[in-house]
Amino acid sequence: MEVPTGGKVRERKLNLCDSGTDSTVWMIEEAPEAVGHFLCPSKGGIMNNTTRRGIKTRNITRVAVLSVMAFILMNIKMPLAFIAPAFMKLDISDVPVLLGAFTMGPIYGVIIAAIKNILNIIITGTDTGMVGELSNFIIASVYAITASVFYRRYRTFKGAILSLVLGIVLMTTSAFISNYYFIFPLYAKIMPMEAIVAMGSKIIPKVTDLFTMMVYCIIPFNIIKGSITAVVTVLLYERVRPVLKDS
């Protein structure tokens, strides 16, 4: 074979992937390893249906357990009477949501957040016309997606801390936006807006309207809630990760 001046010819090499049956699959050696695994399921690739079914079953079980834990924690509440009206109570039900998102992926965190609120509506019942559960789902999902996506790119302790800080910032931002433009106006169909604002002004005199209630009640409340949730998540993560994450 002639080689042009200054050029180089790479010879295509083909490897035989023998599945152990009469059928064989050929693949180019230069192809990414993941492609080879895809084409050769018998070699432990991602197309190994038995393995995929096993992982799927384990993840369903983990989601179920974490969802029940989140539902239980959602009903262990404490008021923050120095900063928030009586209908806003602190809980750490987002801890299982974050653990699921960190170990299995962001979508699992969203699923856990949804199931915990559905369980709360069905079993405990809602006293906010499901508006509170909707708000909880939105904020928990933003927290879980933000923190887990960032952490999957920077898998270090520092990366975990930064991911949680970023999650708290975006969670608080989403709480402000969603509550101001959607959640509180929707809740006002159950309780008059004047009464809601009055509950806030009893605690913090600077609360005079919906906007100031967002500033002096909603923002601090979510920063405190997000921070406590982050601390508990950091303390538990390394202990539960081997159970929740496939090796």
C-alpha positions as CSV (number, residue, x, y, z in Angstrom):
1,M,0.0,0.0,0.0
2,E,1.4,3.4,-1.0
3,V,1.4,6.1,1.6
4,P,1.2,9.7,0.3
5,T,4.0,12.0,1.4
6,G,3.4,13.5,4.8
7,G,0.4,11.3,5.3
8,K,-0.4,8.3,7.3
9,V,-2.8,5.6,6.6
10,R,-4.6,3.9,9.6
11,E,-5.5,0.4,9.0
12,R,-9.1,-0.5,10.1
13,K,-8.9,-3.4,12.6
14,L,-11.9,-5.5,13.3
15,N,-12.3,-7.6,16.4
16,L,-14.7,-10.5,16.8
17,C,-17.0,-10.3,19.8
18,D,-18.1,-13.9,20.3
19,S,-21.3,-14.2,22.3
20,G,-20.9,-17.9,22.8
21,T,-23.5,-18.8,20.2
22,D,-23.5,-19.2,16.4
23,S,-24.1,-15.4,16.0
24,T,-21.2,-13.0,16.1
25,V,-20.9,-9.2,16.2
26,W,-18.1,-7.3,14.6
27,M,-17.1,-3.9,15.7
28,I,-14.3,-1.4,14.9
29,E,-11.5,-1.4,17.4
30,E,-11.4,2.4,17.4
31,A,-15.0,2.7,18.5
32,P,-15.7,3.9,22.1
33,E,-15.7,1.2,24.7
34,A,-19.3,1.9,25.6
35,V,-20.3,1.1,22.0
36,G,-18.5,-2.2,22.2
37,H,-20.4,-3.0,25.4
38,F,-23.6,-2.0,23.8
39,L,-23.0,-4.4,20.9
40,C,-21.8,-7.2,23.1
41,P,-24.3,-7.7,26.0
42,S,-22.8,-11.0,26.9
43,K,-19.6,-9.2,27.9
44,G,-21.5,-7.3,30.6
45,G,-22.7,-4.4,28.4
46,I,-25.6,-2.1,29.1
47,M,-27.9,-4.2,26.9
48,N,-27.7,-7.1,29.4
49,N,-31.4,-7.3,30.1
50,T,-31.1,-9.3,33.3
51,T,-28.8,-6.7,34.8
52,R,-31.0,-3.8,33.6
53,R,-34.1,-5.4,35.1
54,G,-32.2,-6.0,38.4
55,I,-31.1,-2.4,38.6
56,K,-34.6,-1.1,37.8
57,T,-36.1,-3.3,40.5
58,R,-33.6,-2.1,43.1
59,N,-34.2,1.5,42.1
60,I,-38.0,1.1,42.4
61,T,-37.5,-0.4,45.9
62,R,-35.1,2.5,46.9
63,V,-37.6,5.1,45.6
64,A,-40.4,3.5,47.6
65,V,-38.4,3.4,50.8
66,L,-37.1,7.0,50.4
67,S,-40.6,8.2,49.5
68,V,-42.1,6.7,52.7
69,M,-39.2,8.2,54.8
70,A,-39.8,11.6,53.2
71,F,-43.6,11.3,53.9
72,I,-42.9,10.5,57.6
73,L,-40.5,13.4,57.9
74,M,-42.9,15.7,56.2
75,N,-45.3,15.1,59.1
76,I,-42.7,15.9,61.8
77,K,-42.8,19.6,61.7
78,M,-41.8,22.5,63.8
79,P,-42.9,26.1,63.5
80,L,-40.5,29.0,63.0
81,A,-42.6,31.4,64.9
82,F,-40.0,34.1,64.9
83,I,-40.0,34.4,61.1
84,A,-42.9,32.6,59.5
85,P,-46.7,32.4,59.8
86,A,-48.3,29.4,61.4
87,F,-49.1,27.7,58.1
88,M,-45.4,27.5,57.3
89,K,-43.6,24.9,59.3
90,L,-40.1,23.5,59.0
91,D,-39.5,19.8,58.2
92,I,-36.5,17.9,56.7
93,S,-38.5,15.8,54.3
94,D,-36.2,16.9,51.5
95,V,-33.3,14.9,52.9
96,P,-34.5,11.6,51.3
97,V,-35.2,13.6,48.1
98,L,-31.6,14.8,48.0
99,L,-30.2,11.4,48.9
100,G,-32.1,9.8,46.0
101,A,-31.1,12.5,43.6
102,F,-27.4,12.2,44.6
103,T,-27.2,8.5,44.4
104,M,-29.6,7.6,41.6
105,G,-30.0,10.8,39.5
106,P,-32.0,14.0,39.5
107,I,-35.2,12.4,38.0
108,Y,-35.4,10.0,41.0
109,G,-35.3,13.0,43.4
110,V,-38.2,14.5,41.5
111,I,-40.1,11.3,41.7
112,I,-39.6,11.0,45.4
113,A,-40.7,14.6,45.9
114,A,-43.9,13.9,44.0
115,I,-44.7,10.6,45.8
116,K,-44.1,12.1,49.3
117,N,-46.6,14.8,48.6
118,I,-49.2,12.5,47.0
119,L,-48.9,10.2,50.1
120,N,-49.4,13.3,52.3
121,I,-52.6,14.3,50.4
122,I,-54.0,10.7,50.5
123,I,-53.0,9.6,54.0
124,T,-52.7,12.8,56.1
125,G,-55.0,15.1,54.1
126,T,-54.3,18.6,53.1
127,D,-55.4,21.8,54.9
128,T,-54.2,24.1,52.1
129,G,-56.3,22.7,49.2
130,M,-53.2,20.9,47.9
131,V,-51.5,24.3,47.3
132,G,-48.9,23.7,50.0
133,E,-48.1,20.3,48.6
134,L,-47.7,21.8,45.1
135,S,-45.3,24.4,46.5
136,N,-43.4,21.8,48.4
137,F,-43.0,19.7,45.2
138,I,-41.8,22.6,43.1
139,I,-39.2,23.8,45.6
140,A,-37.9,20.3,46.5
141,S,-37.6,19.4,42.8
142,V,-35.6,22.5,42.1
143,Y,-33.3,21.8,45.1
144,A,-32.7,18.2,44.1
145,I,-32.1,18.8,40.4
146,T,-29.8,21.7,41.0
147,A,-27.7,20.1,43.7
148,S,-27.5,16.6,42.1
149,V,-26.6,17.9,38.6
150,F,-23.8,20.0,39.9
151,Y,-22.5,17.2,42.1
152,R,-22.5,14.7,39.3
153,R,-19.9,17.0,37.5
154,Y,-17.8,17.6,40.6
155,R,-17.7,14.5,42.8
156,T,-15.7,15.8,45.7
157,F,-16.6,16.9,49.2
158,K,-16.1,20.5,48.1
159,G,-18.2,19.8,45.1
160,A,-21.0,18.4,47.3
161,I,-20.9,21.5,49.6
162,L,-21.0,23.8,46.6
163,S,-23.8,21.9,45.0
164,L,-25.9,22.2,48.1
165,V,-25.2,25.9,48.4
166,L,-26.2,26.4,44.8
167,G,-29.3,24.3,45.5
168,I,-30.3,26.5,48.4
169,V,-29.9,29.6,46.3
170,L,-32.0,28.4,43.4
171,M,-34.5,26.7,45.8
172,T,-35.0,30.0,47.6
173,T,-35.2,31.9,44.3
174,S,-37.8,29.5,43.0
175,A,-39.7,29.8,46.3
176,F,-39.8,33.6,45.9
177,I,-41.0,33.5,42.3
178,S,-43.5,30.6,42.6
179,N,-45.0,31.9,45.8
180,Y,-45.3,35.5,44.6
181,Y,-46.7,34.9,41.2
182,F,-48.6,31.6,41.6
183,I,-48.8,29.8,45.0
184,F,-50.0,32.6,47.3
185,P,-52.5,34.0,44.7
186,L,-53.8,30.5,44.4
187,Y,-53.9,30.1,48.2
188,A,-55.8,33.4,48.4
189,K,-58.8,31.5,47.0
190,I,-58.9,29.6,50.3
191,M,-57.8,32.4,52.6
192,P,-58.0,36.1,51.7
193,M,-54.7,37.7,50.8
194,E,-55.2,40.4,53.5
195,A,-55.5,37.7,56.1
196,I,-52.3,36.0,54.9
197,V,-50.4,39.3,55.0
198,A,-51.8,40.1,58.4
199,M,-50.4,36.8,59.7
200,G,-47.0,37.8,58.5
201,S,-47.2,41.3,59.9
202,K,-48.0,40.0,63.3
203,I,-44.6,38.4,63.4
204,I,-42.6,40.9,61.4
205,P,-44.1,44.5,61.4
206,K,-42.2,45.3,58.2
207,V,-44.5,42.9,56.3
208,T,-47.2,45.1,54.7
209,D,-48.0,43.4,51.5
210,L,-47.3,40.2,49.5
211,F,-43.9,41.4,48.2
212,T,-42.6,42.3,51.7
213,M,-43.9,39.0,53.0
214,M,-41.7,37.2,50.4
215,V,-38.7,39.3,51.4
216,Y,-39.0,39.0,55.2
217,C,-40.7,35.6,55.6
218,I,-40.4,33.3,52.5
219,I,-36.7,34.0,51.7
220,P,-35.3,33.5,55.3
221,F,-37.6,30.5,55.9
222,N,-36.3,28.7,52.8
223,I,-32.7,29.6,53.5
224,I,-33.0,28.1,57.0
225,K,-34.9,25.0,55.8
226,G,-32.4,24.4,52.9
227,S,-29.4,24.8,55.2
228,I,-30.7,22.4,57.8
229,T,-31.6,19.9,55.1
230,A,-28.1,20.3,53.6
231,V,-26.3,19.6,56.9
232,V,-28.4,16.5,57.6
233,T,-27.8,15.3,54.0
234,V,-24.0,15.7,54.3
235,L,-24.0,13.8,57.6
236,L,-26.0,10.9,56.2
237,Y,-24.8,10.6,52.6
238,E,-21.6,8.6,53.1
239,R,-23.5,6.2,55.4
240,V,-26.3,5.5,53.1
241,R,-24.6,5.7,49.7
242,P,-23.4,2.1,49.6
243,V,-27.0,1.0,50.1
244,L,-28.6,3.4,47.6
245,K,-26.0,3.3,44.8
246,D,-25.1,0.5,42.5
247,S,-21.4,-0.3,42.5
